[in-house]
Amino acid sequence: MKKYLSLIILITLVTLCAFSTAAAELPFSLSGDFKTKYIYDLENENNLDQTELNLEIEKDFSYTGGFYLNLGLESYSEYLMNNKNRETELSIKEGYFDYYTENIDWRAGKQIFNWGSSYNIKPSNYFNPIDIGAINPLENREGINALQAKYYLNNVQHFTAVVGLREDINDFQQALKFTKRRWHGFDFSLSLFRGNELEKYNQNEYPKVTKAGFDITGDIGQKNIGIFSEVVYNDFKSPIFNDGLETVVGFDYKFGNNLYLLGQYYYQKRLFENIDDSQIISLHAEKPFWQFHSWEANLLYDLNSELIVLRPKIIYSLTEAMEIEAGAVLKANDDQRSQLARANEELIYLGINSYF
């Protein structure tokens, strides 16, 4: 373990020095992060590791456009048939070009869309599947090749049209969204989507679906209590799936001592007659301590299966650009019928993150 941590620190320092020197001579913006984790899989009692280098390259061409590229190099170990193997992957997480006209902003390339105001579970996030290989899949999304056009009516209202191609199913996805900001202190949007579900059902089938969505977020009261809600109606093409609502309602609040709390309730009408409606409660809390460090805790509770997923995490800053991260994924009343069980593996980890 000591040799492993020493090697991590050495690689991190060399990487930071190399990129800091190179970035000063480049004609574009270069930034990124280097993250490595030592993982103990509690379910299979295996020792694993995961190392990732992300490079973000960005260039603005005055008021006419620009480009953005996020390259990821990941090396990780895994057990297959009781044999430990190492995999290395180079991927383009995002890569797109921007072009600005008088009233329309165009974007073409691989994109991750941040539609919806809720935390982690977002019914309005129509395009980007979760990254099932990540420690926290709900916070990591996979990009989709798409063309996006954003038409501005004025400073507070705009339309967004998206046409994308899902590589995993080789099918087009289309959506149109109207957004209005600062409406009596709230931002809201209306959206319409036609394409495929993000989650696979019936082995290899991604159901065809039409979705109509509403999203609203804002503050109420003098204490600035934030509230948000997403409501999506799913109309499936196949008769074997039940049409119905998928919704999130929640709140967030930051106390005077910098303790931040967020809570939300998620509901989805059952897709099949023999499956209960999905009902999940999410709680999130985070707070800095000793000025430069922080702790975080996430709790997910499936009301039907009574599955509980707890994600505690502590981040200890060594320098402004380097930190130690320790965390865990713990489960109680594990039930594989719950979608939370399939997306959360029980583990503990220790890692180092550096940023440049």
C-alpha positions, -999 to 999 in steps of 0.1 A, spaced: 0 0 0 29 24 9 46 17 -25 13 22 -43 7 56 -27 44 67 -33 40 58 -70 7 78 -72 23 109 -57 53 107 -79 33 103 -111 10 132 -100 38 156 -94 55 148 -127 22 151 -146 15 185 -130 50 199 -137 49 187 -174 15 201 -182 20 234 -163 51 240 -184 35 230 -217 3 250 -211 21 283 -209 33 279 -245 1 266 -262 -22 287 -283 -53 273 -266 -64 267 -230 -53 234 -215 -65 221 -181 -75 188 -166 -71 164 -137 -53 132 -127 -72 109 -104 -62 75 -90 -80 53 -65 -72 21 -46 -105 2 -43 -116 -27 -21 -146 -45 -35 -166 -55 -4 -190 -77 -23 -163 -99 -40 -135 -92 -15 -111 -81 -43 -85 -53 -44 -88 -31 -75 -74 2 -87 -85 29 -111 -64 57 -126 -77 84 -149 -62 113 -167 -85 139 -182 -74 166 -206 -96 196 -214 -86 216 -245 -106 248 -252 -103 276 -277 -125 306 -283 -125 324 -317 -137 358 -305 -175 361 -310 -177 336 -339 -174 303 -320 -148 279 -306 -141 243 -298 -139 221 -267 -123 187 -263 -122 164 -232 -99 134 -236 -99 106 -211 -72 80 -205 -83 54 -180 -64 24 -167 -82 0 -143 -80 -35 -130 -109 -60 -128 -115 -96 -121 -128 -119 -148 -133 -156 -140 -112 -151 -109 -83 -137 -129 -72 -101 -124 -68 -83 -157 -59 -47 -166 -77 -26 -192 -66 7 -207 -90 29 -226 -86 62 -244 -119 80 -251 -133 113 -261 -157 122 -233 -168 154 -251 -157 170 -283 -176 197 -301 -174 229 -322 -194 261 -314 -206 285 -340 -225 317 -331 -248 336 -354 -270 366 -346 -297 348 -327 -286 311 -328 -258 293 -311 -248 261 -329 -230 232 -313 -219 200 -332 -201 170 -318 -200 147 -288 -219 164 -259 -232 158 -224 -265 176 -218 -274 190 -184 -311 191 -187 -332 190 -156 -328 207 -122 -329 176 -98 -299 158 -82 -285 127 -98 -318 112 -109 -331 135 -137 -362 125 -157 -355 154 -181 -320 141 -189 -332 123 -221 -299 118 -239 -269 107 -218 -268 72 -203 -251 67 -169 -215 55 -168 -220 22 -152 -182 17 -147 -178 48 -125 -178 47 -87 -208 70 -87 -226 62 -120 -255 87 -113 -230 116 -113 -212 104 -145 -228 104 -179 -217 92 -213 -216 117 -242 -238 114 -274 -230 127 -309 -255 155 -316 -263 187 -333 -277 214 -310 -292 248 -320 -302 273 -294 -324 302 -306 -326 333 -284 -359 352 -284 -344 376 -259 -322 376 -228 -346 354 -208 -363 331 -233 -348 306 -258 -356 275 -277 -332 245 -279 -334 218 -306 -313 187 -305 -308 158 -329 -285 131 -316 -273 96 -326 -270 70 -299 -239 48 -307 -250 19 -285 -283 14 -304 -275 33 -337 -307 53 -336 -316 90 -337 -329 110 -307 -347 143 -311 -358 169 -286 -372 205 -285 -371 226 -253 -384 261 -245 -368 278 -215 -378 310 -197 -357 325 -169 -364 349 -141 -402 344 -142 -414 356 -108 -381 344 -94 -383 310 -111 -367 293 -142 -388 268 -160 -387 248 -193 -411 227 -214 -396 199 -235 -406 172 -260 -385 142 -268 -387 113 -293 -363 85 -292 -352 56 -269 -352 50 -232 -317 53 -215 -321 21 -196 -322 -13 -212 -353 -35 -207 -360 -71 -220 -323 -79 -225 -312 -58 -254 -342 -36 -260 -342 2 -255 -379 10 -257 -391 36 -282 -407 65 -263 -422 100 -266 -417 122 -236 -433 155 -226 -415 173 -198 -418 202 -174 -390 215 -152 -390 244 -127 -365 257 -101 -362 288 -79 -362 302 -44 -390 308 -20 -391 330 11 -366 354 26 -343 325 37 -337 315 0 -349 279 3 -345 264 -31 -372 242 -46 -372 222 -78 -394 198 -97 -394 178 -129 -424 161 -144 -422 139 -175 -449 119 -191 -437 87 -209 -457 75 -239 -442 41 -251 -446 28 -286 -447 -8 -274 -479 -19 -256 -460 -41 -232 -448 -10 -213 -472 11 -192 -474 48 -201 -473 72 -171 -456 99 -151 -420 101 -139 -414 130 -115 -390 145 -90 -397 171 -63 -371 185 -39 -355 213 -20 -321 226 -10 -308 250 17 -275 264 28 -271 272 65 -251 300 80 -223 276 90 -220 265 53 -238 232 58 -256 224 26 -286 201 25 -306 187 -4 -335 163 -4 -357 149 -31 -384 124 -39 -385 104 -72 -415 86 -86 -419 66 -118 -451 47 -127 -444 10 -131 -434 -1 -166 -448 -36 -163 -479 -49 -145 -459 -72 -121 -435 -45 -110 -442 -19 -83 -439 18 -90 -404 32 -84 -401 54 -54 -367 67 -42 -358 93 -16 -324 110 -20 -306 130 7 -274 149 2 -253 168 28 -219 185 25 -199 209 47 -164 223 47 -142 219 78 -108 235 88 -113 260 59 -98 239 30 -114 204 35 -149 190 32 -171 160 39 -200 148 20 -228 122 25 -254 108 1 -283 86 11 -306 68 -14 -336 49 -1 -358 27 -23 -392 27 -6 -404 -5 -23 -374 -29 -17 -362 -9 14 -327 -9 -1 -305 18 14 -273 31 -3 -250 53 17 -221 72 1 -199 90 27 -168 109 14 -141 130 29 -118 153 9 -86 165 25 -67 192 6 -29 188 5 -24 219 -17 -46 241 -38 -43 216 -67 -40 183 -49 -63 164 -25 -68 131 -8 -103 115 -12 -116 87 9 -151 72 6 -173 42 5 -204 28 -10 -224 8 16 -257 -10 12 -284 -24 35 -313 -47 27 -297 -54 -7 -323 -63 -33 -311 -69 -69 -346 -61 -82 -339 -25 -73 -323 -3 -100 -302 12 -72 -286 -22 -64 -276 -27 -100 -260 8 -103 -241 7 -69 -215 -18 -60 -204 -20 -23 -169 -8 -18 -144 14 0 -117 35 -17 -88 58 -11 -74 81 -38 -55 112 -48 -68 139 -71 -47 166 -87 -58 194 -109 -39 216 -134 
